[in-house]
Amino acid sequence: MSSPTTALSPSEEIIIQDGDCITSIAAATGHFWETIWNDPSNLELRKARKNPNVLQPGDRIKIPPLRRKEVSCSTEKLHRFLLRGVPVKLSIRILDENDEPFSNEPCRVDIDGTATDTNLDDDGRLEMPIPPNARRAVVTLKEVNHTIELMLGGVDPIDSVSGIQGRLQNLGYKIDDPPDSAGESTRRALEDFQSRYGLPITGEADDATRAKLASLHES
């Protein structure tokens, strides 16, 4: 995975690399992500990807110039300005092998080396703010001693091999194949996923499997 996007200049076109996402690009350029995504120059990318969190390495995205805002203030007085920001959240739901939620489970969440102790809610959900350029999360369920590793920063489109692999890995399936290489471990992960959710066990990413993956991964 490449290092996070940094020190980008506005008014330029960039090529998406592994690990880039719309929020990290926005943070690096001083924009809100909606400003970049909804810019008219990125219309074709919006049509192709539809979801700003699903970008493919090699995609090209235009960074519009920053707009200056001026505010009239009285001199010799103290003024307070509020800088608006767009919060980025980690939002996951953790289930056991019977698809029952780990209700109120104490856990430790490590985001790129910074750890926080918290609890899942009644429905096994975890929501917490994270930096826009976060790349890796490790969630450890303390009472059952179970660890979940998540690669952050968006996933590739679901019609790509790497997109299938990324979603399966974030759902807890182990894959040892290189990205974009649908080898034996990818096939086994697909078979396990299909078996768990009552799908035809083919080891292939067919339409039904992609649809179920998308619904569970929510992107």
Order of alpha helices (4+ residues) and beta strands (2+ residues): beta-alpha-alpha-alpha-beta-beta-beta-beta-beta-beta-beta-alpha-alpha-alpha
